[in-house]
């Protein structure tokens, strides 16, 4: 039965730990406590309950031997059992209960209790029932108190954990906001600097510049303006996804055709980086299926995936796009032969403004919003997105879109 007291000691220990911070203030109060109150407090303490209980058991046993108590013999021992409850130890309550039963039976043989023998036996049996009842009540009361204590401790732990989680979230939000301001200011400053510098050159030296130089400067300004436009568009999309204002123009579309057309349109950008783009469209058993989707958003997410694959792949490598039907959903895969993503970073790539921290990635311009937008578009269509990657081998990003059967 030692386990019964051990687990309660553990819960009681937690309470004592939580109350330890108030120990000094309690000691200070006790110094100024009147003497009579300190005496009462000492007599009613848990440590005193052991002495009181043992004294009651011994005293009642002596009385039981000296006096013909009859049925009342069980009452003193039950009082001792009730007193043992103050200790808060189930094991001690059980020990006192069985001790009371044993002493009651011993009193049956030793007490000068008068009367007919069957009445004496009946009285002692009734006394035993009284003692057992007191023991069961004590066991139940302490068990209930334990559960209440554990629940209170658990509630307090949950409350503190929630407060800690809320504090962590606040810290992360503050850090994210700070990182956001730093990232967005950097991303905006680069094209803005080019715009300002080359616009100033054209304004101040247009008379002395050759036509080719003017054309080159104008192209820099145009590229910077397009970069700003893309960045602002991405920011609007990310903001819309987070505020649930990201709307879709849903229609019935032939998703493999949209993917194929988008990939073919992007092939020129891939070839300009000395890379090859292959498109694999599997239409087996797919002629009667369509997707309820926004074709412009599907094209946007495929373009973002191809852009990422091309930017982070080596020259001369092959980028593959696959689209096919698996069960009741379309699956699209974009595979590159680049540097890959580490396992630790895979879980972070969908975080806004996250970029892998290495020189090769930092050398490629970007704000780290493309995959965040891709994930939002896929999830708004009821699909899922997955990443498989291996360092120095390549990366495959797959997403699914639900397919529906159309009436012929």
Secondary structure, DSSP 8 states (H G I E B T S, - for coil): -HHHHHHHHHHHHHHHHHHGGGHHHHHHHHHTS-HHHHHHHHHTSHHHHHHHHHHHHHHHHHHHHHS--GGGHHHHHHHHHHHHGGGT-HHHHHHHHHHHHHHHHHHHHHS---S-HHHHHHHHHHHHHHHHHHHHHHHHHHHHHHHHHHHHHHHHHHHHHHHHHHHHHHHHHHHHHHHHHHHHHHHHHHHHHHHHHHHHHHHHHTTTS-HHHHHHHHHHHHHHHHHHHHHHHHHHHHHHHHTT------EEE-HHHHHHHHHHHHHHHHHHTT-EEEEEE--TT-TTEEEEE-HHHHHHHHHHHHHHHHHTB-TT-EEEEEEEEETTEEEEEEEE-BS---HHHHTTTTSTT----SHHHHTS---S-HHHHHHHHHHHTT--EEEEEETTTEEEEEEEEE-EE---
